Amino acid sequence: MAPRAVWKGFLKVAEIVCPVALHTAASTSDRITFHTLNRATGNRVRRHYVDQDTGKPVETEDQIKGYEIAAGEYVEIDPEEIAAATPESDKTLAVEAFVRSDEVDDVFFDRPYYLTPSDKAAEEAFGLIREGMRKSHAAAIARAVLFRRMRSVLIRAEGDGLVATTLSFDYAVRPAREAFDGIPKLKIEGEMLELAQHIIQTKRGTFDPAAFDDRYEAALADLVKAKLEGKTFAPPPPRKTDKVVDLMAALRESAGAMKAAGDKRAAPKKVAKSDPKPVVPRRKAS
C-alpha cells in the first residue's frame, strides 16, 4: 500500500499534463523521540513565549515577526503580511528543461520524494514521461510552489516511478572553494599511491543501506528497554582510535591485513552446529 501523499498536483511537460502525487521518501517518524517532563510531577512541560525584558508571557495574538536590521532594532511584520507574500500555488510541477541525469551536483540535493500517478487515468501519460526520460538518460528540472515556497525540483526515472528531489537555491550552497582553499596541493605518487589504490580495490563493494546501522538510535532503544525492565543501562564502550604516526607504515600494514583477511576468506571453513540465540525485539518509546 502506497504511503499517504503529502502533495497532489500536475506534472506538465510541454502540452502533456499528468495528475501526480508526491510521497515522502525519507522520514524521521520512526526515530525514538522524547517529551520534556517535570521531574517532580512527571507531567509534560509546555513551552511559553515571554517578553525578553519584562519576563511576562506574550499571548499568540500579540506576537508578530521581526527582521533585525541592527542590534535590538527590527522591522515588524504581521503574520497576515507574510501570508500575503507567500506565492500562490497552481499545483503544477512545470518542467522547464531536461538535463543529463548526472549534470546536477548532488551538493544541491535537499529532500527526496517519490512521484507517482495520482489516479488510474494518469498512468499512461505518467509512463510515457518516465520512459521518455529513461531512454533519453535525462532528468527534468521543474518548478512548483511546494509547502508555501517556490521550489526547484530535479525529477529522475526510478523503477516504475519517478524520484523528485527538491534543490537548494544557489545562495544557500556555500562554494566548495571556501572549504577547500586551505588544503595544500600535494603530489601523491609511487608506492604510497599504489598501496592506497590496492586498499581501495580490496575494499570494493556495493552500496546496501540496510548494512549501515544507526548506533545512536540502537543505544537509545537499549536505554529505553533497560528502563522499562528496571535494569541498569551499560553504555557501549568508546571505539579505540589509533594515532597515525607513519602514513607509509599504516598503508603497508593495512594492505597486509587485507591480504591476510582475503586469504582467510578464501579458505574453506568448518561450520560448527550451535543452538540458535533468541532474538530480543527492540521496543520504541511511546
N, C-alpha and C positions, 0 to 999 in steps of 0.2 A: 504494500500500500504506500503510495507516494506521500511524502510529508506535506503538511498544510502549506499552501502558497503564502508568501509574505507580500507579494505584489502581483497584480494581474493587469495586462495591457495588451499592446500590439507590437509586433516586430515588423518594421516597414523597410523593405528593400526595393528601391525604385517604386514601381506601382504594385508590388506584391505586398499584401498586408496579411499578417498571420496572428491570430489571437494566441498569446503566450502567458506563461506563469513563471514567476521566479520562486525558487525554493532555497532556503539556506543550506549551503554546502558544508560549512564549518560552524560548529556551535559549542558553547561552553556550558550548556544547560546540564550536562551530566557531571560536571565538576562538583566536588564536595564544597558546600558553602556554609557559612556560619552567620548567626544573628548575634548582635551585641545585646547582652543581658545585664541587668542589675545584679551584682554579685550577692547583695544582701537579700533580695526578694526572689531572684530567679526570673523576674519579669523582663520582657523586651524593653529596650531603651528606644525612644523616639527622638528624632533629630528636629531641633527648632532653630530658626534663624533669629539672631539677636542683633541689636544695633551695636556696632563695634565700639562706640564711645560710651553710650549710656548703659549698655548691657541689657536693655529692655527687649522683650520679644517683639518681632515685627510680623504682623499678620500677612497672609498671602496677598490680599487685596492692596496692601500698602507697599508691596515690593515692585521695583522696576529694575531694568537693566542699566548698566552704566559703562561707557567706554572711557578708560583712563587716558587723558591727554597729558597729564603732568602728575607729579606726586600729590595725591589727595584731591585732584581735580578731574571731574567726569562730565561727559556728555550724557545726559539722561535720556533714555529711550523706553517708551512704554511697550509692553508686550503686543498691543494692537498694531503699533508701528512696525514691529519686527514681522508680525504676521502678514502685514500688507506688502512687505518687501520680499516675502517668500514667493518664488516663481510658481506660476500656475502650471499644473500638470495636465497634459493631454493624453497621458497614459500610453505614450508611444515611444518605443525604442527605435529611433530613426537612424539607420545605417548611413554614415557619411562617407565612408571609404573602406576598401578592402586592402589589407596589407599582408605581407608574408607572416606565417604563423610564428616565426622566431624573431620578428622585427622589433617588437616592443620589449624593452629592457624590463625584466621582472622586478627591478627595484621600484617600479611604479605600481606594482600589483597591490591592491588594497584588500578587498573581501571577495571570495568566490561564491557564486550562486549556480544552481542548476536551472537551466532554462528549458521548459517543456511546452508542448502544445496545451492550451487550456481547455480544449474540448475536442471531440471526435472530428468535427468538421474542419479543424485546423491541421490535422495530421498530415494531409497530402502536401500542403504548402510548406509546413514545417520540414518534412522530409526532403522536399525539393531544395530548400535553402541549405539544410545541413549537408546533403550530398554534393551540392554545387561547391560549397566551401571545402569539403573534404577532398574532392577530386582536384580542386584548384590549389590545394595546400595554402589556403588563405584564411585569414581571421578578419572579423568585421570590427570596425570602430563605430560605435553608436553613441548617441546622446539621449538622455532622458532625465526627467525630474523624478528622482527616486528618494523617497523618505524626506521630502520637502527641500531637497537640494538638487541642483543641476549636476549630473554626473556624466563622466565619460566612461564607457564600458567596452571592454575587449571581449568579443564573442568568438569561441572556437568550437569546432565539432569534437564531440567526445562520445564514443559509443553510439547509443541510439538517440542521444540528445545533444544539447549544447551546454557549454560552460560559459557563464557570463561573469567576468571579473571586473569589479569597479576599479578605476585607476585613480591614483593620487594626482593632484594637479602639479604642474611643473614647479610652482612656487613652494610646494610642500616637500619636495625632494631635494635634499642637500646635494650639491655636486660632489662627485667622488673625490675630486682633487683636494677638497677641504680635509678629507680624512687621510688621503694617501700622500700628500706633499712631503710629509716628514719621513717617509720610508726611503732609505738610501738606495741608490741604484748599484746593485752588486752583480758581478759576473760569476754565475754558478756553472761549473763545468767539471769535466774529468770524472774521477771515481765517485766524488760526492754526489754529482747529478745522477750517475748510473745507479748508485745504491738507492737513491730516492725513487727513481723510476722502477727499480726492482721491487721495492717495498709496495709502491702503489699498485703495480701489476699483480703482486701476490695477494693483495687485499681486495682485488676487484670483486664486485658482486652486483646484485640488483637491489633496487630500492623497494623495500617492503615496510610500509608504515606500521604494520602490526608488530614488527620486530623491535620497535622503539617504545619503551615503557616510560610512563611519567612517574619518576621515583618520588617526587614530592606528593603527588596525588595518592600513590600507594602508601606512603608513610602516613598521610592523613587518615586513610582508610584504616590502617592498623591502629592508629591512635584512638580513633572513634570506637573501634571494635574492643580494644583493651578497656576503654572507659565503660562501655556497655556491660562488659563481663566482670568489671571490678578488679581488673588486673593492672599491674604496673607496666607502663609502656617503656620498652627499651629502644631508644632511637638507634638507627643504623650507624655503624662506626664510620667515621670520615674516611674517604679514599686516600690512600697513600700517594703522594706526589713526589717524584724524584727530581732533584735539580740537575739540569743538563750542564755538565762541565765541559765535555769534549764532544762536539757535534759529530765529527767523523767516527769516533768510537761508538756513539749512540746509534749511528746509521749501521755500522758493521754488526753491532750486537742485535739490532732489530732484524736485519736481513738474515743473520744466522738463526735467530729464534724462529723466524717464519719458515725457514727451510726445514728446520727440525720438526716443526709442527706439521708441515706438509708431508714429510716422510712418515710421521706417526699416523696421520690420517689415511695415508695410502696403505699401511699395513693392516692385515685382517685382524679383527677384534673378536674376542670371545665374549659372548653375551651371557652374563650370569642371571639366573632367574631370581626374582625377588618379589616380595609382596607389594602390590601397588599401595602408594601412600594416599591417604584420604585428602581430598581437596577441600580446603576451608573457603567457603564463599565469602567474597568481600561484601560488606554492608555499607550502604550510603547513609550519611547523616540525614535525618529528617528535620 
